[in-house]
Amino acid sequence: MGELETEEQRTRAEVATYLRELADQLDDDGEVTLELGNRRVTLEPVDPITFKLEGESDWTAGEPEAKQSIEFEMVWRRAVQGDEDASLNVERTDQ
């Protein structure tokens, strides 16, 4: 088991570049490497993939700003032989 969940502020252009690179990796039918901040994880997506997309706006009357977000999630199931196949190795990239 393992999980990589992290966040950092980026420009719209930086996010677009990151998503394009992720899309290119998905097109290649091999491993997908996710890097954010000083952490990295490599996954091997397989078909079929369940794709979830959510857009949200959260605002309270009287507040000067609304918090808006776009979230997406991709889920797939893959065959495993044991713990090693099922685990997720999150690496630190600042060592």
Biopython code that builds the backbone (N, CA, C, O; Angstrom):
import numpy as np
from Bio.PDB.StructureBuilder import StructureBuilder

atoms = [
    (1, "MET", "N", (0.849, -1.181, 0.000)),
    (1, "MET", "CA", (0.000, 0.000, 0.000)),
    (1, "MET", "C", (0.890, 1.238, 0.000)),
    (1, "MET", "O", (2.077, 1.161, 0.320)),
    (2, "GLY", "N", (0.331, 2.336, -0.347)),
    (2, "GLY", "CA", (1.033, 3.601, -0.338)),
    (2, "GLY", "C", (0.200, 4.638, -1.039)),
    (2, "GLY", "O", (-0.757, 4.320, -1.744)),
    (3, "GLU", "N", (0.571, 5.875, -0.840)),
    (3, "GLU", "CA", (-0.196, 6.958, -1.442)),
    (3, "GLU", "C", (0.695, 8.175, -1.604)),
    (3, "GLU", "O", (1.551, 8.449, -0.763)),
    (4, "LEU", "N", (0.490, 8.892, -2.674)),
    (4, "LEU", "CA", (1.153, 10.173, -2.883)),
    (4, "LEU", "C", (0.064, 11.214, -3.027)),
    (4, "LEU", "O", (-0.681, 11.212, -4.008)),
    (5, "GLU", "N", (-0.029, 12.085, -2.070)),
    (5, "GLU", "CA", (-0.964, 13.202, -2.151)),
    (5, "GLU", "C", (-0.226, 14.427, -1.644)),
    (5, "GLU", "O", (0.173, 14.489, -0.481)),
    (6, "THR", "N", (-0.052, 15.381, -2.509)),
    (6, "THR", "CA", (0.677, 16.580, -2.152)),
    (6, "THR", "C", (0.128, 17.735, -2.963)),
    (6, "THR", "O", (-0.581, 17.516, -3.945)),
    (7, "GLU", "N", (0.435, 18.939, -2.580)),
    (7, "GLU", "CA", (-0.036, 20.092, -3.341)),
    (7, "GLU", "C", (0.981, 21.212, -3.266)),
    (7, "GLU", "O", (1.743, 21.326, -2.306)),
    (8, "GLU", "N", (0.975, 22.034, -4.299)),
    (8, "GLU", "CA", (1.799, 23.227, -4.334)),
    (8, "GLU", "C", (1.169, 24.204, -5.309)),
    (8, "GLU", "O", (0.427, 23.806, -6.207)),
    (9, "GLN", "N", (1.462, 25.465, -5.133)),
    (9, "GLN", "CA", (0.921, 26.468, -6.043)),
    (9, "GLN", "C", (1.762, 26.524, -7.305)),
    (9, "GLN", "O", (2.992, 26.513, -7.253)),
    (10, "ARG", "N", (1.078, 26.586, -8.442)),
    (10, "ARG", "CA", (1.715, 26.710, -9.751)),
    (10, "ARG", "C", (0.878, 27.659, -10.593)),
    (10, "ARG", "O", (-0.270, 27.951, -10.258)),
    (11, "THR", "N", (1.453, 28.134, -11.679)),
    (11, "THR", "CA", (0.688, 28.962, -12.602)),
    (11, "THR", "C", (-0.208, 28.059, -13.456)),
    (11, "THR", "O", (-0.010, 26.846, -13.520)),
    (12, "ARG", "N", (-1.191, 28.675, -14.104)),
    (12, "ARG", "CA", (-2.052, 27.908, -15.010)),
    (12, "ARG", "C", (-1.223, 27.240, -16.097)),
    (12, "ARG", "O", (-1.469, 26.085, -16.446)),
    (13, "ALA", "N", (-0.247, 27.957, -16.632)),
    (13, "ALA", "CA", (0.604, 27.405, -17.693)),
    (13, "ALA", "C", (1.401, 26.202, -17.186)),
    (13, "ALA", "O", (1.548, 25.213, -17.905)),
    (14, "GLU", "N", (1.912, 26.277, -15.965)),
    (14, "GLU", "CA", (2.675, 25.159, -15.402)),
    (14, "GLU", "C", (1.787, 23.932, -15.210)),
    (14, "GLU", "O", (2.207, 22.807, -15.480)),
    (15, "VAL", "N", (0.556, 24.153, -14.744)),
    (15, "VAL", "CA", (-0.378, 23.041, -14.566)),
    (15, "VAL", "C", (-0.716, 22.416, -15.920)),
    (15, "VAL", "O", (-0.767, 21.192, -16.046)),
    (16, "ALA", "N", (-0.946, 23.255, -16.928)),
    (16, "ALA", "CA", (-1.257, 22.749, -18.270)),
    (16, "ALA", "C", (-0.110, 21.898, -18.809)),
    (16, "ALA", "O", (-0.346, 20.841, -19.395)),
    (17, "THR", "N", (1.116, 22.345, -18.619)),
    (17, "THR", "CA", (2.281, 21.579, -19.065)),
    (17, "THR", "C", (2.349, 20.235, -18.345)),
    (17, "THR", "O", (2.598, 19.206, -18.973)),
    (18, "TYR", "N", (2.128, 20.240, -17.035)),
    (18, "TYR", "CA", (2.153, 19.013, -16.237)),
    (18, "TYR", "C", (1.108, 18.022, -16.752)),
    (18, "TYR", "O", (1.397, 16.836, -16.914)),
    (19, "LEU", "N", (-0.113, 18.515, -17.009)),
    (19, "LEU", "CA", (-1.183, 17.639, -17.479)),
    (19, "LEU", "C", (-0.904, 17.099, -18.881)),
    (19, "LEU", "O", (-1.234, 15.952, -19.180)),
    (20, "ARG", "N", (-0.299, 17.919, -19.742)),
    (20, "ARG", "CA", (0.074, 17.435, -21.082)),
    (20, "ARG", "C", (1.109, 16.311, -20.983)),
    (20, "ARG", "O", (1.016, 15.307, -21.689)),
    (21, "GLU", "N", (2.089, 16.491, -20.104)),
    (21, "GLU", "CA", (3.111, 15.460, -19.920)),
    (21, "GLU", "C", (2.494, 14.176, -19.367)),
    (21, "GLU", "O", (2.882, 13.079, -19.768)),
    (22, "LEU", "N", (1.542, 14.311, -18.455)),
    (22, "LEU", "CA", (0.839, 13.143, -17.923)),
    (22, "LEU", "C", (0.053, 12.451, -19.034)),
    (22, "LEU", "O", (0.071, 11.224, -19.138)),
    (23, "ALA", "N", (-0.635, 13.233, -19.863)),
    (23, "ALA", "CA", (-1.393, 12.666, -20.982)),
    (23, "ALA", "C", (-0.471, 11.928, -21.950)),
    (23, "ALA", "O", (-0.821, 10.855, -22.440)),
    (24, "ASP", "N", (0.693, 12.491, -22.225)),
    (24, "ASP", "CA", (1.657, 11.826, -23.111)),
    (24, "ASP", "C", (2.095, 10.482, -22.536)),
    (24, "ASP", "O", (2.233, 9.504, -23.271)),
    (25, "GLN", "N", (2.312, 10.433, -21.230)),
    (25, "GLN", "CA", (2.701, 9.175, -20.593)),
    (25, "GLN", "C", (1.578, 8.144, -20.704)),
    (25, "GLN", "O", (1.841, 6.968, -20.955)),
    (26, "LEU", "N", (0.326, 8.575, -20.519)),
    (26, "LEU", "CA", (-0.809, 7.659, -20.645)),
    (26, "LEU", "C", (-0.909, 7.102, -22.061)),
    (26, "LEU", "O", (-1.224, 5.927, -22.247)),
    (27, "ASP", "N", (-0.644, 7.938, -23.052)),
    (27, "ASP", "CA", (-0.688, 7.501, -24.450)),
    (27, "ASP", "C", (0.354, 6.437, -24.766)),
    (27, "ASP", "O", (0.148, 5.621, -25.664)),
    (28, "ASP", "N", (1.463, 6.433, -24.045)),
    (28, "ASP", "CA", (2.559, 5.504, -24.317)),
    (28, "ASP", "C", (2.293, 4.079, -23.829)),
    (28, "ASP", "O", (3.093, 3.188, -24.112)),
    (29, "ASP", "N", (1.207, 3.834, -23.112)),
    (29, "ASP", "CA", (0.831, 2.498, -22.637)),
    (29, "ASP", "C", (1.832, 1.865, -21.681)),
    (29, "ASP", "O", (1.849, 0.642, -21.542)),
    (30, "GLY", "N", (2.655, 2.650, -21.027)),
    (30, "GLY", "CA", (3.621, 2.091, -20.084)),
    (30, "GLY", "C", (3.449, 2.704, -18.709)),
    (30, "GLY", "O", (2.333, 2.959, -18.256)),
    (31, "GLU", "N", (4.556, 2.933, -18.066)),
    (31, "GLU", "CA", (4.545, 3.518, -16.732)),
    (31, "GLU", "C", (4.195, 4.997, -16.789)),
    (31, "GLU", "O", (4.459, 5.683, -17.777)),
    (32, "VAL", "N", (3.595, 5.469, -15.705)),
    (32, "VAL", "CA", (3.287, 6.884, -15.524)),
    (32, "VAL", "C", (3.990, 7.325, -14.251)),
    (32, "VAL", "O", (3.790, 6.730, -13.191)),
    (33, "THR", "N", (4.808, 8.359, -14.347)),
    (33, "THR", "CA", (5.518, 8.884, -13.186)),
    (33, "THR", "C", (4.893, 10.205, -12.777)),
    (33, "THR", "O", (4.773, 11.126, -13.585)),
    (34, "LEU", "N", (4.496, 10.288, -11.512)),
    (34, "LEU", "CA", (3.922, 11.507, -10.954)),
    (34, "LEU", "C", (4.964, 12.155, -10.066)),
    (34, "LEU", "O", (5.526, 11.503, -9.186)),
    (35, "GLU", "N", (5.225, 13.432, -10.290)),
    (35, "GLU", "CA", (6.156, 14.183, -9.453)),
    (35, "GLU", "C", (5.499, 15.478, -9.040)),
    (35, "GLU", "O", (4.926, 16.189, -9.866)),
    (36, "LEU", "N", (5.583, 15.782, -7.762)),
    (36, "LEU", "CA", (5.112, 17.060, -7.265)),
    (36, "LEU", "C", (5.922, 17.390, -6.031)),
    (36, "LEU", "O", (6.068, 16.570, -5.124)),
    (37, "GLY", "N", (6.445, 18.602, -6.011)),
    (37, "GLY", "CA", (7.320, 18.971, -4.910)),
    (37, "GLY", "C", (8.537, 18.076, -4.926)),
    (37, "GLY", "O", (9.207, 17.946, -5.951)),
    (38, "ASN", "N", (8.825, 17.460, -3.798)),
    (38, "ASN", "CA", (10.011, 16.612, -3.698)),
    (38, "ASN", "C", (9.653, 15.126, -3.598)),
    (38, "ASN", "O", (10.395, 14.337, -3.012)),
    (39, "ARG", "N", (8.512, 14.758, -4.175)),
    (39, "ARG", "CA", (8.086, 13.359, -4.100)),
    (39, "ARG", "C", (7.737, 12.835, -5.489)),
    (39, "ARG", "O", (7.288, 13.577, -6.363)),
    (40, "ARG", "N", (7.957, 11.535, -5.663)),
    (40, "ARG", "CA", (7.708, 10.914, -6.967)),
    (40, "ARG", "C", (7.182, 9.492, -6.749)),
    (40, "ARG", "O", (7.588, 8.799, -5.815)),
    (41, "VAL", "N", (6.276, 9.078, -7.626)),
    (41, "VAL", "CA", (5.762, 7.717, -7.608)),
    (41, "VAL", "C", (5.534, 7.283, -9.057)),
    (41, "VAL", "O", (5.150, 8.090, -9.903)),
    (42, "THR", "N", (5.772, 6.011, -9.330)),
    (42, "THR", "CA", (5.553, 5.466, -10.665)),
    (42, "THR", "C", (4.454, 4.413, -10.593)),
    (42, "THR", "O", (4.473, 3.529, -9.737)),
    (43, "LEU", "N", (3.495, 4.526, -11.513)),
    (43, "LEU", "CA", (2.359, 3.615, -11.591)),
    (43, "LEU", "C", (2.293, 3.011, -12.987)),
    (43, "LEU", "O", (2.883, 3.540, -13.929)),
    (44, "GLU", "N", (1.570, 1.897, -13.117)),
    (44, "GLU", "CA", (1.379, 1.255, -14.420)),
    (44, "GLU", "C", (-0.114, 1.093, -14.679)),
    (44, "GLU", "O", (-0.680, 0.042, -14.381)),
    (45, "PRO", "N", (-0.762, 2.123, -15.233)),
    (45, "PRO", "CA", (-2.201, 2.034, -15.504)),
    (45, "PRO", "C", (-2.502, 0.979, -16.570)),
    (45, "PRO", "O", (-1.725, 0.777, -17.503)),
    (46, "VAL", "N", (-3.637, 0.318, -16.412)),
    (46, "VAL", "CA", (-4.109, -0.657, -17.395)),
    (46, "VAL", "C", (-5.567, -0.343, -17.725)),
    (46, "VAL", "O", (-6.280, 0.273, -16.933)),
    (47, "ASP", "N", (-5.990, -0.776, -18.897)),
    (47, "ASP", "CA", (-7.390, -0.603, -19.289)),
    (47, "ASP", "C", (-8.240, -1.676, -18.639)),
    (47, "ASP", "O", (-7.750, -2.782, -18.412)),
    (48, "PRO", "N", (-9.492, -1.389, -18.332)),
    (48, "PRO", "CA", (-10.147, -0.099, -18.482)),
    (48, "PRO", "C", (-9.851, 0.814, -17.299)),
    (48, "PRO", "O", (-9.562, 0.347, -16.197)),
    (49, "ILE", "N", (-9.926, 2.110, -17.538)),
    (49, "ILE", "CA", (-9.731, 3.119, -16.495)),
    (49, "ILE", "C", (-11.063, 3.820, -16.261)),
    (49, "ILE", "O", (-11.714, 4.269, -17.204)),
    (50, "THR", "N", (-11.461, 3.910, -14.994)),
    (50, "THR", "CA", (-12.629, 4.709, -14.632)),
    (50, "THR", "C", (-12.141, 6.126, -14.403)),
    (50, "THR", "O", (-11.237, 6.353, -13.600)),
    (51, "PHE", "N", (-12.736, 7.083, -15.105)),
    (51, "PHE", "CA", (-12.306, 8.481, -15.052)),
    (51, "PHE", "C", (-13.405, 9.304, -14.399)),
    (51, "PHE", "O", (-14.539, 9.338, -14.877)),
    (52, "LYS", "N", (-13.055, 9.970, -13.297)),
    (52, "LYS", "CA", (-14.005, 10.800, -12.559)),
    (52, "LYS", "C", (-13.551, 12.248, -12.672)),
    (52, "LYS", "O", (-12.379, 12.556, -12.455)),
    (53, "LEU", "N", (-14.476, 13.131, -13.010)),
    (53, "LEU", "CA", (-14.174, 14.553, -13.149)),
    (53, "LEU", "C", (-15.180, 15.345, -12.333)),
    (53, "LEU", "O", (-16.381, 15.081, -12.392)),
    (54, "GLU", "N", (-14.686, 16.326, -11.562)),
    (54, "GLU", "CA", (-15.552, 17.119, -10.699)),
    (54, "GLU", "C", (-15.150, 18.586, -10.765)),
    (54, "GLU", "O", (-13.973, 18.923, -10.630)),
    (55, "GLY", "N", (-16.123, 19.447, -10.972)),
    (55, "GLY", "CA", (-15.925, 20.891, -10.879)),
    (55, "GLY", "C", (-16.766, 21.399, -9.727)),
    (55, "GLY", "O", (-17.908, 20.971, -9.561)),
    (56, "GLU", "N", (-16.220, 22.309, -8.924)),
    (56, "GLU", "CA", (-16.914, 22.730, -7.710)),
    (56, "GLU", "C", (-16.654, 24.199, -7.429)),
    (56, "GLU", "O", (-15.577, 24.721, -7.717)),
    (57, "SER", "N", (-17.658, 24.860, -6.861)),
    (57, "SER", "CA", (-17.509, 26.239, -6.401)),
    (57, "SER", "C", (-18.092, 26.331, -5.003)),
    (57, "SER", "O", (-19.236, 25.938, -4.774)),
    (58, "ASP", "N", (-17.310, 26.848, -4.072)),
    (58, "ASP", "CA", (-17.720, 26.962, -2.674)),
    (58, "ASP", "C", (-17.657, 28.431, -2.284)),
    (58, "ASP", "O", (-16.588, 29.040, -2.293)),
    (59, "TRP", "N", (-18.809, 28.995, -1.941)),
    (59, "TRP", "CA", (-18.864, 30.411, -1.611)),
    (59, "TRP", "C", (-19.839, 30.622, -0.468)),
    (59, "TRP", "O", (-20.885, 29.975, -0.415)),
    (60, "THR", "N", (-19.507, 31.518, 0.443)),
    (60, "THR", "CA", (-20.370, 31.908, 1.544)),
    (60, "THR", "C", (-20.782, 33.354, 1.329)),
    (60, "THR", "O", (-19.947, 34.203, 1.020)),
    (61, "ALA", "N", (-22.076, 33.635, 1.491)),
    (61, "ALA", "CA", (-22.591, 34.991, 1.301)),
    (61, "ALA", "C", (-21.788, 35.983, 2.131)),
    (61, "ALA", "O", (-21.512, 35.747, 3.308)),
    (62, "GLY", "N", (-21.422, 37.080, 1.510)),
    (62, "GLY", "CA", (-20.647, 38.115, 2.185)),
    (62, "GLY", "C", (-19.150, 37.973, 2.010)),
    (62, "GLY", "O", (-18.406, 38.919, 2.269)),
    (63, "GLU", "N", (-18.695, 36.812, 1.577)),
    (63, "GLU", "CA", (-17.260, 36.602, 1.357)),
    (63, "GLU", "C", (-16.849, 37.230, 0.030)),
    (63, "GLU", "O", (-17.619, 37.197, -0.930)),
    (64, "PRO", "N", (-15.644, 37.803, -0.041)),
    (64, "PRO", "CA", (-15.212, 38.454, -1.279)),
    (64, "PRO", "C", (-14.728, 37.476, -2.357)),
    (64, "PRO", "O", (-14.575, 37.866, -3.515)),
    (65, "GLU", "N", (-14.487, 36.220, -1.993)),
    (65, "GLU", "CA", (-13.973, 35.240, -2.949)),
    (65, "GLU", "C", (-14.709, 33.913, -2.805)),
    (65, "GLU", "O", (-15.178, 33.562, -1.723)),
    (66, "ALA", "N", (-14.800, 33.192, -3.901)),
    (66, "ALA", "CA", (-15.321, 31.825, -3.890)),
    (66, "ALA", "C", (-14.154, 30.880, -4.173)),
    (66, "ALA", "O", (-13.311, 31.163, -5.025)),
    (67, "LYS", "N", (-14.111, 29.780, -3.468)),
    (67, "LYS", "CA", (-13.092, 28.756, -3.731)),
    (67, "LYS", "C", (-13.639, 27.836, -4.817)),
    (67, "LYS", "O", (-14.685, 27.211, -4.640)),
    (68, "GLN", "N", (-12.938, 27.757, -5.928)),
    (68, "GLN", "CA", (-13.359, 26.896, -7.023)),
    (68, "GLN", "C", (-12.281, 25.853, -7.279)),
    (68, "GLN", "O", (-11.094, 26.092, -7.055)),
    (69, "SER", "N", (-12.716, 24.698, -7.750)),
    (69, "SER", "CA", (-11.737, 23.636, -7.971)),
    (69, "SER", "C", (-12.173, 22.713, -9.100)),
    (69, "SER", "O", (-13.354, 22.597, -9.426)),
    (70, "ILE", "N", (-11.181, 22.067, -9.676)),
    (70, "ILE", "CA", (-11.367, 20.983, -10.634)),
    (70, "ILE", "C", (-10.582, 19.801, -10.079)),
    (70, "ILE", "O", (-9.396, 19.919, -9.770)),
    (71, "GLU", "N", (-11.245, 18.681, -9.960)),
    (71, "GLU", "CA", (-10.577, 17.474, -9.481)),
    (71, "GLU", "C", (-10.809, 16.362, -10.489)),
    (71, "GLU", "O", (-11.899, 16.237, -11.048)),
    (72, "PHE", "N", (-9.788, 15.562, -10.717)),
    (72, "PHE", "CA", (-10.002, 14.366, -11.519)),
    (72, "PHE", "C", (-9.306, 13.190, -10.867)),
    (72, "PHE", "O", (-8.309, 13.333, -10.159)),
    (73, "GLU", "N", (-9.868, 12.025, -11.132)),
    (73, "GLU", "CA", (-9.354, 10.788, -10.555)),
    (73, "GLU", "C", (-9.441, 9.694, -11.610)),
    (73, "GLU", "O", (-10.431, 9.596, -12.335)),
    (74, "MET", "N", (-8.420, 8.889, -11.687)),
    (74, "MET", "CA", (-8.411, 7.730, -12.575)),
    (74, "MET", "C", (-8.202, 6.491, -11.710)),
    (74, "MET", "O", (-7.300, 6.450, -10.873)),
    (75, "VAL", "N", (-9.041, 5.489, -11.918)),
    (75, "VAL", "CA", (-8.972, 4.268, -11.116)),
    (75, "VAL", "C", (-8.947, 3.063, -12.051)),
    (75, "VAL", "O", (-9.719, 2.992, -13.007)),
    (76, "TRP", "N", (-8.060, 2.124, -11.771)),
    (76, "TRP", "CA", (-7.990, 0.876, -12.533)),
    (76, "TRP", "C", (-7.619, -0.240, -11.575)),
    (76, "TRP", "O", (-7.151, 0.006, -10.463)),
    (77, "ARG", "N", (-7.833, -1.458, -12.017)),
    (77, "ARG", "CA", (-7.473, -2.638, -11.221)),
    (77, "ARG", "C", (-6.490, -3.461, -12.026)),
    (77, "ARG", "O", (-6.650, -3.659, -13.230)),
    (78, "ARG", "N", (-5.471, -3.935, -11.333)),
    (78, "ARG", "CA", (-4.466, -4.753, -12.015)),
    (78, "ARG", "C", (-4.203, -6.017, -11.200)),
    (78, "ARG", "O", (-4.328, -6.017, -9.975)),
    (79, "ALA", "N", (-3.846, -7.065, -11.879)),
    (79, "ALA", "CA", (-3.534, -8.331, -11.220)),
    (79, "ALA", "C", (-2.240, -8.189, -10.429)),
    (79, "ALA", "O", (-1.299, -7.534, -10.878)),
    (80, "VAL", "N", (-2.196, -8.803, -9.253)),
    (80, "VAL", "CA", (-0.995, -8.775, -8.419)),
    (80, "VAL", "C", (-0.666, -10.191, -7.959)),
    (80, "VAL", "O", (-1.549, -11.038, -7.824)),
    (81, "GLN", "N", (0.615, -10.429, -7.723)),
    (81, "GLN", "CA", (1.077, -11.726, -7.244)),
    (81, "GLN", "C", (1.351, -11.714, -5.742)),
    (81, "GLN", "O", (1.393, -12.768, -5.107)),
    (82, "GLY", "N", (1.539, -10.520, -5.173)),
    (82, "GLY", "CA", (1.851, -10.430, -3.753)),
    (82, "GLY", "C", (2.030, -8.987, -3.330)),
    (82, "GLY", "O", (1.686, -8.060, -4.063)),
    (83, "ASP", "N", (2.578, -8.809, -2.124)),
    (83, "ASP", "CA", (2.740, -7.478, -1.544)),
    (83, "ASP", "C", (3.540, -6.533, -2.432)),
    (83, "ASP", "O", (3.199, -5.357, -2.560)),
    (84, "GLU", "N", (4.595, -7.042, -3.041)),
    (84, "GLU", "CA", (5.462, -6.182, -3.852)),
    (84, "GLU", "C", (4.708, -5.606, -5.052)),
    (84, "GLU", "O", (4.877, -4.432, -5.383)),
    (85, "ASP", "N", (3.882, -6.421, -5.702)),
    (85, "ASP", "CA", (3.099, -5.949, -6.845)),
    (85, "ASP", "C", (2.025, -4.945, -6.431)),
    (85, "ASP", "O", (1.668, -4.052, -7.199)),
    (86, "ALA", "N", (1.516, -5.100, -5.212)),
    (86, "ALA", "CA", (0.404, -4.266, -4.758)),
    (86, "ALA", "C", (0.860, -2.973, -4.095)),
    (86, "ALA", "O", (0.050, -2.067, -3.897)),
    (87, "SER", "N", (2.132, -2.871, -3.751)),
    (87, "SER", "CA", (2.598, -1.701, -3.009)),
    (87, "SER", "C", (2.892, -0.535, -3.943)),
    (87, "SER", "O", (3.075, -0.708, -5.148)),
    (88, "LEU", "N", (2.932, 0.644, -3.361)),
    (88, "LEU", "CA", (3.239, 1.872, -4.085)),
    (88, "LEU", "C", (4.470, 2.478, -3.434)),
    (88, "LEU", "O", (4.464, 2.782, -2.241)),
    (89, "ASN", "N", (5.519, 2.650, -4.214)),
    (89, "ASN", "CA", (6.779, 3.151, -3.686)),
    (89, "ASN", "C", (6.877, 4.656, -3.922)),
    (89, "ASN", "O", (7.126, 5.095, -5.044)),
    (90, "VAL", "N", (6.683, 5.441, -2.869)),
    (90, "VAL", "CA", (6.794, 6.900, -2.956)),
    (90, "VAL", "C", (8.227, 7.276, -2.619)),
    (90, "VAL", "O", (8.725, 6.956, -1.540)),
    (91, "GLU", "N", (8.889, 7.962, -3.553)),
    (91, "GLU", "CA", (10.293, 8.343, -3.376)),
    (91, "GLU", "C", (10.410, 9.833, -3.108)),
    (91, "GLU", "O", (9.629, 10.634, -3.622)),
    (92, "ARG", "N", (11.382, 10.189, -2.310)),
    (92, "ARG", "CA", (11.732, 11.602, -2.123)),
    (92, "ARG", "C", (12.787, 11.946, -3.162)),
    (92, "ARG", "O", (13.725, 11.177, -3.375)),
    (93, "THR", "N", (12.640, 13.093, -3.809)),
    (93, "THR", "CA", (13.570, 13.478, -4.869)),
    (93, "THR", "C", (14.595, 14.502, -4.410)),
    (93, "THR", "O", (15.398, 14.970, -5.218)),
    (94, "ASP", "N", (14.586, 14.860, -3.136)),
    (94, "ASP", "CA", (15.513, 15.883, -2.638)),
    (94, "ASP", "C", (16.677, 15.290, -1.856)),
    (94, "ASP", "O", (17.365, 16.015, -1.138)),
    (95, "GLN", "N", (16.906, 14.013, -1.977)),
    (95, "GLN", "CA", (17.978, 13.372, -1.202)),
    (95, "GLN", "C", (19.278, 13.387, -1.952)),
    (95, "GLN", "O", (20.286, 12.891, -1.450)),
]
sb = StructureBuilder()
sb.init_structure("model")
sb.init_model(0)
sb.init_chain("A")
sb.init_seg("    ")
for serial, (resi, resn, name, xyz) in enumerate(atoms, 1):
    if name == "N":
        sb.init_residue(resn, " ", resi, " ")
    sb.init_atom(name, np.array(xyz, "f"), 0.0, 1.0, " ", f" {name:<3s}", serial, name[0])
structure = sb.get_structure()
